[in-house]
Amino acid sequence: MDPLTLVMLAVLAALVFFMFRNSRKRQKDLAALQAQMVVGAEVMTNFGMYGTILAIDEEANKVALEIAPGTVVQLHRQTIARVVEPIVAEPEAEGVAELNQGSATVMGEPDFGQRVADSDEEPKKGDA
C-alpha cells in the first residue's frame, strides 16, 4: 500500500471514532436529562417556553406542562430542552455594597432606576 492510502484510511478511522464518541455523548446527556425530568421540575422547552411538569405519560411520550396558573399544555417529551436550576444569588459583602452606594452619590450620578429630581440650577426657557 502506498502512504496516501494509509493516510486516507487513518483519517476515515478518526472520523468514525469521533462520530461514535459524539453519539455516545449525546445519548449520555439525553439520559441525564430524562433522569432529571420529574413531576414538579421547572423546565424550558426547545422553543423557549418555561413551565412546570404536572404529569409525564411514558407510553405516549407526552408531558403535561403548566406554563401559567391554570394553563396546561401537552407537549412531546423530546421538546424539553433542559431542567431549569434555581439561581442562588450570592450576598454581597457589606463593605462592597456600601462602596457601591457611596460611589453613586460622590460622582453625582443616580443609581440605576432612580429618578432624578429637576434642579433649580438649570436655566429655564424664560431666563436669559
N, CA, C and O atoms as a GROMACS GRO file, in nm:
protein
  512
    1MET      N    1   0.083  -0.118   0.000
    1MET     CA    2   0.000   0.000   0.000
    1MET      C    3   0.088   0.125   0.000
    1MET      O    4   0.195   0.128   0.061
    2ASP      N    5   0.041   0.225  -0.069
    2ASP     CA    6   0.118   0.349  -0.073
    2ASP      C    7   0.081   0.437   0.048
    2ASP      O    8  -0.023   0.414   0.110
    3PRO      N    9   0.164   0.535   0.083
    3PRO     CA   10   0.140   0.619   0.202
    3PRO      C   11   0.011   0.701   0.195
    3PRO      O   12  -0.052   0.724   0.298
    4LEU      N   13  -0.029   0.743   0.078
    4LEU     CA   14  -0.151   0.823   0.065
    4LEU      C   15  -0.274   0.742   0.105
    4LEU      O   16  -0.365   0.795   0.169
    5THR      N   17  -0.278   0.616   0.068
    5THR     CA   18  -0.390   0.529   0.105
    5THR      C   19  -0.394   0.509   0.256
    5THR      O   20  -0.501   0.510   0.317
    6LEU      N   21  -0.277   0.492   0.318
    6LEU     CA   22  -0.272   0.475   0.463
    6LEU      C   23  -0.321   0.601   0.535
    6LEU      O   24  -0.393   0.592   0.634
    7VAL      N   25  -0.282   0.718   0.484
    7VAL     CA   26  -0.327   0.843   0.545
    7VAL      C   27  -0.479   0.856   0.531
    7VAL      O   28  -0.546   0.896   0.626
    8MET      N   29  -0.532   0.824   0.414
    8MET     CA   30  -0.677   0.833   0.392
    8MET      C   31  -0.752   0.737   0.484
    8MET      O   32  -0.857   0.774   0.538
    9LEU      N   33  -0.703   0.617   0.504
    9LEU     CA   34  -0.766   0.522   0.594
    9LEU      C   35  -0.758   0.570   0.739
    9LEU      O   36  -0.852   0.552   0.816
   10ALA      N   37  -0.646   0.631   0.777
   10ALA     CA   38  -0.632   0.684   0.912
   10ALA      C   39  -0.731   0.798   0.937
   10ALA      O   40  -0.791   0.806   1.044
   11VAL      N   41  -0.747   0.886   0.838
   11VAL     CA   42  -0.842   0.996   0.852
   11VAL      C   43  -0.984   0.941   0.861
   11VAL      O   44  -1.063   0.989   0.943
   12LEU      N   45  -1.018   0.842   0.780
   12LEU     CA   46  -1.150   0.780   0.785
   12LEU      C   47  -1.174   0.715   0.921
   12LEU      O   48  -1.284   0.727   0.977
   13ALA      N   49  -1.074   0.647   0.974
   13ALA     CA   50  -1.088   0.584   1.106
   13ALA      C   51  -1.108   0.689   1.215
   13ALA      O   52  -1.188   0.668   1.306
   14ALA      N   53  -1.036   0.802   1.206
   14ALA     CA   54  -1.052   0.909   1.305
   14ALA      C   55  -1.193   0.968   1.297
   14ALA      O   56  -1.254   0.995   1.400
   15LEU      N   57  -1.245   0.988   1.176
   15LEU     CA   58  -1.380   1.042   1.162
   15LEU      C   59  -1.485   0.948   1.221
   15LEU      O   60  -1.578   0.993   1.288
   16VAL      N   61  -1.470   0.820   1.197
   16VAL     CA   62  -1.564   0.722   1.251
   16VAL      C   63  -1.555   0.721   1.404
   16VAL      O   64  -1.658   0.713   1.472
   17PHE      N   65  -1.434   0.729   1.458
   17PHE     CA   66  -1.415   0.732   1.603
   17PHE      C   67  -1.486   0.852   1.665
   17PHE      O   68  -1.559   0.838   1.763
   18PHE      N   69  -1.464   0.972   1.607
   18PHE     CA   70  -1.528   1.092   1.662
   18PHE      C   71  -1.678   1.089   1.645
   18PHE      O   72  -1.750   1.142   1.730
   19MET      N   73  -1.727   1.028   1.539
   19MET     CA   74  -1.872   1.017   1.517
   19MET      C   75  -1.936   0.931   1.628
   19MET      O   76  -2.038   0.969   1.684
   20PHE      N   77  -1.875   0.817   1.658
   20PHE     CA   78  -1.929   0.730   1.762
   20PHE      C   79  -1.917   0.795   1.900
   20PHE      O   80  -2.007   0.781   1.983
   21ARG      N   81  -1.805   0.864   1.924
   21ARG     CA   82  -1.787   0.931   2.053
   21ARG      C   83  -1.892   1.040   2.075
   21ARG      O   84  -1.946   1.053   2.184
   22ASN      N   85  -1.920   1.118   1.972
   22ASN     CA   86  -2.021   1.224   1.981
   22ASN      C   87  -2.160   1.164   2.003
   22ASN      O   88  -2.240   1.218   2.079
   23SER      N   89  -2.187   1.053   1.938
   23SER     CA   90  -2.317   0.987   1.955
   23SER      C   91  -2.335   0.938   2.098
   23SER      O   92  -2.442   0.954   2.156
   24ARG      N   93  -2.232   0.879   2.155
   24ARG     CA   94  -2.240   0.831   2.293
   24ARG      C   95  -2.258   0.947   2.390
   24ARG      O   96  -2.333   0.936   2.488
   25LYS      N   97  -2.190   1.059   2.364
   25LYS     CA   98  -2.203   1.176   2.450
   25LYS      C   99  -2.345   1.230   2.447
   25LYS      O  100  -2.400   1.265   2.551
   26ARG      N  101  -2.406   1.237   2.327
   26ARG     CA  102  -2.544   1.284   2.316
   26ARG      C  103  -2.640   1.190   2.389
   26ARG      O  104  -2.733   1.237   2.455
   27GLN      N  105  -2.619   1.060   2.378
   27GLN     CA  106  -2.704   0.963   2.448
   27GLN      C  107  -2.690   0.979   2.599
   27GLN      O  108  -2.790   0.969   2.671
   28LYS      N  109  -2.569   1.002   2.647
   28LYS     CA  110  -2.546   1.020   2.791
   28LYS      C  111  -2.615   1.147   2.841
   28LYS      O  112  -2.676   1.146   2.948
   29ASP      N  113  -2.605   1.257   2.764
   29ASP     CA  114  -2.671   1.382   2.802
   29ASP      C  115  -2.823   1.367   2.802
   29ASP      O  116  -2.891   1.420   2.890
   30LEU      N  117  -2.876   1.294   2.705
   30LEU     CA  118  -3.020   1.272   2.697
   30LEU      C  119  -3.068   1.187   2.816
   30LEU      O  120  -3.174   1.214   2.872
   31ALA      N  121  -2.990   1.086   2.853
   31ALA     CA  122  -3.027   1.003   2.968
   31ALA      C  123  -3.024   1.085   3.097
   31ALA      O  124  -3.110   1.067   3.184
   32ALA      N  125  -2.927   1.175   3.110
   32ALA     CA  126  -2.921   1.261   3.229
   32ALA      C  127  -3.041   1.355   3.234
   32ALA      O  128  -3.097   1.378   3.342
   33LEU      N  129  -3.081   1.410   3.119
   33LEU     CA  130  -3.198   1.497   3.114
   33LEU      C  131  -3.325   1.420   3.150
   33LEU      O  132  -3.408   1.470   3.225
   34GLN      N  133  -3.340   1.299   3.097
   34GLN     CA  134  -3.458   1.218   3.126
   34GLN      C  135  -3.465   1.183   3.275
   34GLN      O  136  -3.575   1.173   3.331
   35ALA      N  137  -3.351   1.166   3.339
   35ALA     CA  138  -3.349   1.134   3.482
   35ALA      C  139  -3.391   1.256   3.565
   35ALA      O  140  -3.449   1.240   3.672
   36GLN      N  141  -3.360   1.378   3.516
   36GLN     CA  142  -3.396   1.499   3.589
   36GLN      C  143  -3.542   1.538   3.567
   36GLN      O  144  -3.598   1.613   3.647
   37MET      N  145  -3.603   1.489   3.461
   37MET     CA  146  -3.742   1.525   3.432
   37MET      C  147  -3.836   1.446   3.523
   37MET      O  148  -3.866   1.329   3.498
   38VAL      N  149  -3.881   1.511   3.627
   38VAL     CA  150  -3.975   1.450   3.721
   38VAL      C  151  -4.090   1.548   3.740
   38VAL      O  152  -4.079   1.667   3.708
   39VAL      N  153  -4.200   1.498   3.792
   39VAL     CA  154  -4.316   1.584   3.819
   39VAL      C  155  -4.275   1.691   3.920
   39VAL      O  156  -4.217   1.661   4.024
   40GLY      N  157  -4.306   1.816   3.887
   40GLY     CA  158  -4.274   1.928   3.974
   40GLY      C  159  -4.148   2.003   3.932
   40GLY      O  160  -4.119   2.109   3.988
   41ALA      N  161  -4.072   1.950   3.836
   41ALA     CA  162  -3.949   2.017   3.792
   41ALA      C  163  -3.984   2.132   3.698
   41ALA      O  164  -4.075   2.120   3.615
   42GLU      N  165  -3.911   2.243   3.711
   42GLU     CA  166  -3.929   2.355   3.619
   42GLU      C  167  -3.836   2.332   3.500
   42GLU      O  168  -3.717   2.307   3.516
   43VAL      N  169  -3.893   2.340   3.379
   43VAL     CA  170  -3.817   2.308   3.259
   43VAL      C  171  -3.831   2.417   3.154
   43VAL      O  172  -3.919   2.503   3.162
   44MET      N  173  -3.741   2.413   3.054
   44MET     CA  174  -3.750   2.501   2.938
   44MET      C  175  -3.761   2.413   2.814
   44MET      O  176  -3.689   2.314   2.802
   45THR      N  177  -3.850   2.449   2.723
   45THR     CA  178  -3.866   2.373   2.600
   45THR      C  179  -3.769   2.421   2.494
   45THR      O  180  -3.700   2.521   2.512
   46ASN      N  181  -3.763   2.348   2.382
   46ASN     CA  182  -3.675   2.385   2.272
   46ASN      C  183  -3.712   2.521   2.214
   46ASN      O  184  -3.625   2.590   2.161
   47PHE      N  185  -3.836   2.560   2.223
   47PHE     CA  186  -3.880   2.686   2.165
   47PHE      C  187  -3.889   2.797   2.268
   47PHE      O  188  -3.950   2.901   2.241
   48GLY      N  189  -3.829   2.778   2.386
   48GLY     CA  190  -3.812   2.885   2.484
   48GLY      C  191  -3.925   2.905   2.582
   48GLY      O  192  -3.929   3.007   2.651
   49MET      N  193  -4.017   2.812   2.592
   49MET     CA  194  -4.128   2.825   2.686
   49MET      C  195  -4.090   2.759   2.818
   49MET      O  196  -4.041   2.646   2.821
   50TYR      N  197  -4.112   2.831   2.927
   50TYR     CA  198  -4.083   2.779   3.061
   50TYR      C  199  -4.212   2.730   3.125
   50TYR      O  200  -4.319   2.784   3.100
   51GLY      N  201  -4.200   2.627   3.207
   51GLY     CA  202  -4.316   2.575   3.277
   51GLY      C  203  -4.276   2.470   3.379
   51GLY      O  204  -4.159   2.437   3.395
   52THR      N  205  -4.378   2.419   3.447
   52THR     CA  206  -4.359   2.317   3.549
   52THR      C  207  -4.427   2.189   3.504
   52THR      O  208  -4.542   2.192   3.459
   53ILE      N  209  -4.359   2.077   3.516
   53ILE     CA  210  -4.415   1.948   3.474
   53ILE      C  211  -4.521   1.904   3.574
   53ILE      O  212  -4.495   1.895   3.694
   54LEU      N  213  -4.642   1.876   3.523
   54LEU     CA  214  -4.750   1.826   3.607
   54LEU      C  215  -4.765   1.676   3.597
   54LEU      O  216  -4.794   1.609   3.697
   55ALA      N  217  -4.745   1.620   3.476
   55ALA     CA  218  -4.760   1.476   3.456
   55ALA      C  219  -4.674   1.433   3.338
   55ALA      O  220  -4.652   1.510   3.245
   56ILE      N  221  -4.627   1.309   3.343
   56ILE     CA  222  -4.548   1.252   3.234
   56ILE      C  223  -4.613   1.122   3.192
   56ILE      O  224  -4.633   1.032   3.275
   57ASP      N  225  -4.648   1.110   3.063
   57ASP     CA  226  -4.706   0.988   3.008
   57ASP      C  227  -4.597   0.916   2.930
   57ASP      O  228  -4.565   0.955   2.817
   58GLU      N  229  -4.539   0.810   2.988
   58GLU     CA  230  -4.428   0.738   2.927
   58GLU      C  231  -4.469   0.670   2.796
   58GLU      O  232  -4.391   0.670   2.700
   59GLU      N  233  -4.590   0.612   2.791
   59GLU     CA  234  -4.633   0.537   2.673
   59GLU      C  235  -4.655   0.627   2.552
   59GLU      O  236  -4.615   0.592   2.441
   60ALA      N  237  -4.717   0.743   2.573
   60ALA     CA  238  -4.746   0.833   2.462
   60ALA      C  239  -4.636   0.938   2.441
   60ALA      O  240  -4.646   1.019   2.349
   61ASN      N  241  -4.533   0.936   2.525
   61ASN     CA  242  -4.425   1.035   2.518
   61ASN      C  243  -4.478   1.178   2.528
   61ASN      O  244  -4.433   1.266   2.454
   62LYS      N  245  -4.572   1.201   2.618
   62LYS     CA  246  -4.629   1.334   2.637
   62LYS      C  247  -4.599   1.384   2.777
   62LYS      O  248  -4.584   1.307   2.872
   63VAL      N  249  -4.590   1.517   2.787
   63VAL     CA  250  -4.568   1.583   2.915
   63VAL      C  251  -4.676   1.689   2.930
   63VAL      O  252  -4.700   1.767   2.838
   64ALA      N  253  -4.741   1.692   3.046
   64ALA     CA  254  -4.836   1.800   3.077
   64ALA      C  255  -4.755   1.909   3.145
   64ALA      O  256  -4.700   1.889   3.254
   65LEU      N  257  -4.749   2.026   3.080
   65LEU     CA  258  -4.666   2.136   3.128
   65LEU      C  259  -4.754   2.254   3.162
   65LEU      O  260  -4.830   2.302   3.078
   66GLU      N  261  -4.744   2.302   3.287
   66GLU     CA  262  -4.819   2.420   3.330
   66GLU      C  263  -4.732   2.542   3.302
   66GLU      O  264  -4.627   2.561   3.364
   67ILE      N  265  -4.777   2.626   3.207
   67ILE     CA  266  -4.698   2.743   3.168
   67ILE      C  267  -4.744   2.870   3.239
   67ILE      O  268  -4.669   2.967   3.245
   68ALA      N  269  -4.864   2.870   3.293
   68ALA     CA  270  -4.918   2.978   3.373
   68ALA      C  271  -5.019   2.915   3.468
   68ALA      O  272  -5.066   2.804   3.442
   69PRO      N  273  -5.053   2.982   3.577
   69PRO     CA  274  -5.150   2.923   3.669
   69PRO      C  275  -5.281   2.890   3.597
   69PRO      O  276  -5.349   2.979   3.546
   70GLY      N  277  -5.315   2.762   3.593
   70GLY     CA  278  -5.437   2.716   3.528
   70GLY      C  279  -5.423   2.689   3.379
   70GLY      O  280  -5.520   2.643   3.318
   71THR      N  281  -5.308   2.714   3.318
   71THR     CA  282  -5.287   2.689   3.176
   71THR      C  283  -5.192   2.571   3.160
   71THR      O  284  -5.073   2.580   3.191
   72VAL      N  285  -5.246   2.460   3.109
   72VAL     CA  286  -5.169   2.338   3.093
   72VAL      C  287  -5.165   2.303   2.945
   72VAL      O  288  -5.269   2.301   2.879
   73VAL      N  289  -5.045   2.275   2.893
   73VAL     CA  290  -5.030   2.234   2.754
   73VAL      C  291  -4.970   2.094   2.751
   73VAL      O  292  -4.895   2.054   2.841
   74GLN      N  293  -5.004   2.020   2.646
   74GLN     CA  294  -4.949   1.886   2.624
   74GLN      C  295  -4.836   1.898   2.521
   74GLN      O  296  -4.857   1.952   2.412
   75LEU      N  297  -4.719   1.849   2.555
   75LEU     CA  298  -4.603   1.856   2.467
   75LEU      C  299  -4.543   1.718   2.449
   75LEU      O  300  -4.560   1.630   2.533
   76HIS      N  301  -4.472   1.701   2.338
   76HIS     CA  302  -4.395   1.579   2.320
   76HIS      C  303  -4.277   1.585   2.417
   76HIS      O  304  -4.221   1.691   2.441
   77ARG      N  305  -4.242   1.472   2.470
   77ARG     CA  306  -4.139   1.467   2.573
   77ARG      C  307  -4.003   1.515   2.524
   77ARG      O  308  -3.925   1.570   2.601
   78GLN      N  309  -3.974   1.496   2.396
   78GLN     CA  310  -3.844   1.535   2.343
   78GLN      C  311  -3.830   1.685   2.321
   78GLN      O  312  -3.720   1.732   2.290
   79THR      N  313  -3.937   1.761   2.336
   79THR     CA  314  -3.925   1.907   2.320
   79THR      C  315  -3.872   1.973   2.446
   79THR      O  316  -3.844   2.093   2.445
   80ILE      N  317  -3.858   1.899   2.555
   80ILE     CA  318  -3.799   1.954   2.677
   80ILE      C  319  -3.649   1.965   2.654
   80ILE      O  320  -3.581   1.864   2.635
   81ALA      N  321  -3.597   2.088   2.658
   81ALA     CA  322  -3.455   2.111   2.629
   81ALA      C  323  -3.369   2.094   2.753
   81ALA      O  324  -3.262   2.034   2.747
   82ARG      N  325  -3.416   2.149   2.867
   82ARG     CA  326  -3.335   2.138   2.988
   82ARG      C  327  -3.421   2.161   3.110
   82ARG      O  328  -3.529   2.220   3.103
   83VAL      N  329  -3.370   2.113   3.222
   83VAL     CA  330  -3.433   2.137   3.351
   83VAL      C  331  -3.369   2.262   3.408
   83VAL      O  332  -3.246   2.272   3.415
   84VAL      N  333  -3.452   2.358   3.450
   84VAL     CA  334  -3.402   2.487   3.498
   84VAL      C  335  -3.361   2.472   3.643
   84VAL      O  336  -3.438   2.428   3.728
   85GLU      N  337  -3.237   2.510   3.670
   85GLU     CA  338  -3.186   2.508   3.807
   85GLU      C  339  -3.214   2.644   3.869
   85GLU      O  340  -3.192   2.746   3.803
   86PRO      N  341  -3.262   2.650   3.993
   86PRO     CA  342  -3.283   2.781   4.057
   86PRO      C  343  -3.150   2.851   4.080
   86PRO      O  344  -3.052   2.789   4.122
   87ILE      N  345  -3.147   2.980   4.051
   87ILE     CA  346  -3.025   3.059   4.068
   87ILE      C  347  -3.022   3.117   4.209
   87ILE      O  348  -3.116   3.184   4.252
   88VAL      N  349  -2.915   3.090   4.279
   88VAL     CA  350  -2.900   3.139   4.416
   88VAL      C  351  -2.807   3.260   4.409
   88VAL      O  352  -2.691   3.250   4.369
   89ALA      N  353  -2.859   3.375   4.450
   89ALA     CA  354  -2.779   3.497   4.448
   89ALA      C  355  -2.684   3.497   4.567
   89ALA      O  356  -2.724   3.467   4.680
   90GLU      N  357  -2.560   3.531   4.540
   90GLU     CA  358  -2.462   3.538   4.647
   90GLU      C  359  -2.476   3.672   4.717
   90GLU      O  360  -2.483   3.775   4.651
   91PRO      N  361  -2.481   3.672   4.850
   91PRO     CA  362  -2.492   3.800   4.920
   91PRO      C  363  -2.363   3.880   4.904
   91PRO      O  364  -2.253   3.825   4.914
   92GLU      N  365  -2.379   4.010   4.880
   92GLU     CA  366  -2.262   4.096   4.866
   92GLU      C  367  -2.202   4.123   5.003
   92GLU      O  368  -2.272   4.123   5.104
   93ALA      N  369  -2.074   4.146   5.005
   93ALA     CA  370  -2.009   4.185   5.129
   93ALA      C  371  -2.058   4.324   5.165
   93ALA      O  372  -2.081   4.407   5.076
   94GLU      N  373  -2.072   4.352   5.295
   94GLU     CA  374  -2.128   4.480   5.337
   94GLU      C  375  -2.042   4.597   5.291
   94GLU      O  376  -2.095   4.701   5.252
   95GLY      N  377  -1.912   4.582   5.296
   95GLY     CA  378  -1.823   4.689   5.255
   95GLY      C  379  -1.835   4.720   5.106
   95GLY      O  380  -1.829   4.836   5.067
   96VAL      N  381  -1.853   4.618   5.025
   96VAL     CA  382  -1.867   4.638   4.881
   96VAL      C  383  -1.999   4.706   4.850
   96VAL      O  384  -2.004   4.795   4.765
   97ALA      N  385  -2.107   4.667   4.919
   97ALA     CA  386  -2.237   4.730   4.896
   97ALA      C  387  -2.233   4.876   4.936
   97ALA      O  388  -2.288   4.961   4.865
   98GLU      N  389  -2.169   4.908   5.050
   98GLU     CA  390  -2.160   5.047   5.093
   98GLU      C  391  -2.076   5.127   4.996
   98GLU      O  392  -2.106   5.244   4.968
   99LEU      N  393  -1.970   5.067   4.944
   99LEU     CA  394  -1.883   5.134   4.848
   99LEU      C  395  -1.960   5.165   4.720
   99LEU      O  396  -1.948   5.274   4.665
  100ASN      N  397  -2.039   5.069   4.674
  100ASN     CA  398  -2.117   5.090   4.552
  100ASN      C  399  -2.221   5.199   4.572
  100ASN      O  400  -2.242   5.280   4.482
  101GLN      N  401  -2.287   5.203   4.687
  101GLN     CA  402  -2.387   5.306   4.712
  101GLN      C  403  -2.322   5.442   4.728
  101GLN      O  404  -2.376   5.542   4.681
  102GLY      N  405  -2.208   5.448   4.792
  102GLY     CA  406  -2.140   5.574   4.814
  102GLY      C  407  -2.082   5.631   4.686
  102GLY      O  408  -2.077   5.753   4.670
  103SER      N  409  -2.039   5.546   4.593
  103SER     CA  410  -1.977   5.596   4.472
  103SER      C  411  -2.076   5.671   4.385
  103SER      O  412  -2.038   5.766   4.316
  104ALA      N  413  -2.204   5.631   4.386
  104ALA     CA  414  -2.303   5.700   4.304
  104ALA      C  415  -2.328   5.840   4.357
  104ALA      O  416  -2.347   5.933   4.279
  105THR      N  417  -2.330   5.856   4.490
  105THR     CA  418  -2.355   5.989   4.545
  105THR      C  419  -2.233   6.078   4.532
  105THR      O  420  -2.247   6.199   4.515
  106VAL      N  421  -2.113   6.021   4.540
  106VAL     CA  422  -1.993   6.101   4.526
  106VAL      C  423  -1.980   6.151   4.382
  106VAL      O  424  -1.944   6.266   4.360
  107MET      N  425  -2.008   6.066   4.286
  107MET     CA  426  -1.995   6.102   4.146
  107MET      C  427  -2.110   6.192   4.101
  107MET      O  428  -2.101   6.254   3.995
  108GLY      N  429  -2.218   6.199   4.178
  108GLY     CA  430  -2.332   6.279   4.140
  108GLY      C  431  -2.424   6.209   4.043
  108GLY      O  432  -2.513   6.272   3.985
  109GLU      N  433  -2.405   6.080   4.023
  109GLU     CA  434  -2.488   6.004   3.931
  109GLU      C  435  -2.590   5.925   4.011
  109GLU      O  436  -2.559   5.873   4.118
  110PRO      N  437  -2.713   5.916   3.960
  110PRO     CA  438  -2.815   5.838   4.031
  110PRO      C  439  -2.790   5.689   4.013
  110PRO      O  440  -2.725   5.646   3.918
  111ASP      N  441  -2.844   5.610   4.106
  111ASP     CA  442  -2.839   5.465   4.093
  111ASP      C  443  -2.929   5.425   3.978
  111ASP      O  444  -3.015   5.503   3.936
  112PHE      N  445  -2.909   5.304   3.926
  112PHE     CA  446  -2.989   5.255   3.816
  112PHE      C  447  -3.136   5.249   3.856
  112PHE      O  448  -3.170   5.186   3.956
  113GLY      N  449  -3.222   5.314   3.779
  113GLY     CA  450  -3.365   5.313   3.805
  113GLY      C  451  -3.410   5.424   3.898
  113GLY      O  452  -3.530   5.440   3.920
  114GLN      N  453  -3.319   5.502   3.952
  114GLN     CA  454  -3.354   5.610   4.044
  114GLN      C  455  -3.393   5.733   3.963
  114GLN      O  456  -3.325   5.769   3.866
  115ARG      N  457  -3.503   5.798   4.003
  115ARG     CA  458  -3.547   5.920   3.935
  115ARG      C  459  -3.464   6.038   3.982
  115ARG      O  460  -3.427   6.048   4.099
  116VAL      N  461  -3.438   6.126   3.889
  116VAL     CA  462  -3.361   6.245   3.921
  116VAL      C  463  -3.456   6.363   3.925
  116VAL      O  464  -3.527   6.390   3.828
  117ALA      N  465  -3.458   6.434   4.039
  117ALA     CA  466  -3.547   6.550   4.052
  117ALA      C  467  -3.489   6.666   3.973
  117ALA      O  468  -3.367   6.679   3.961
  118ASP      N  469  -3.577   6.751   3.918
  118ASP     CA  470  -3.530   6.869   3.845
  118ASP      C  471  -3.461   6.962   3.944
  118ASP      O  472  -3.512   6.988   4.053
  119SER      N  473  -3.347   7.012   3.905
  119SER     CA  474  -3.273   7.101   3.996
  119SER      C  475  -3.299   7.246   3.957
  119SER      O  476  -3.335   7.275   3.843
  120ASP      N  477  -3.280   7.336   4.052
  120ASP     CA  478  -3.301   7.479   4.029
  120ASP      C  479  -3.182   7.541   3.956
  120ASP      O  480  -3.190   7.655   3.912
  121GLU      N  481  -3.072   7.468   3.943
  121GLU     CA  482  -2.953   7.521   3.879
  121GLU      C  483  -2.968   7.531   3.729
  121GLU      O  484  -2.898   7.611   3.666
  122GLU      N  485  -3.055   7.453   3.670
  122GLU     CA  486  -3.071   7.454   3.525
  122GLU      C  487  -3.145   7.581   3.483
  122GLU      O  488  -3.243   7.619   3.548
  123PRO      N  489  -3.100   7.645   3.376
  123PRO     CA  490  -3.170   7.766   3.332
  123PRO      C  491  -3.304   7.732   3.271
  123PRO      O  492  -3.318   7.631   3.201
  124LYS      N  493  -3.402   7.815   3.298
  124LYS     CA  494  -3.535   7.795   3.243
  124LYS      C  495  -3.545   7.868   3.111
  124LYS      O  496  -3.462   7.954   3.081
  125LYS      N  497  -3.646   7.838   3.032
  125LYS     CA  498  -3.660   7.896   2.899
  125LYS      C  499  -3.674   8.049   2.905
  125LYS      O  500  -3.617   8.119   2.822
  126GLY      N  501  -3.747   8.098   2.998
  126GLY     CA  502  -3.772   8.243   3.005
  126GLY      C  503  -3.652   8.321   3.059
  126GLY      O  504  -3.643   8.441   3.036
  127ASP      N  505  -3.560   8.254   3.131
  127ASP     CA  506  -3.444   8.322   3.188
  127ASP      C  507  -3.336   8.339   3.083
  127ASP      O  508  -3.310   8.249   3.003
  128ALA      N  509  -3.271   8.457   3.085
  128ALA     CA  510  -3.162   8.476   2.991
  128ALA      C  511  -3.045   8.545   3.054
  128ALA      O  512  -2.945   8.569   2.987
   0.00000   0.00000   0.00000
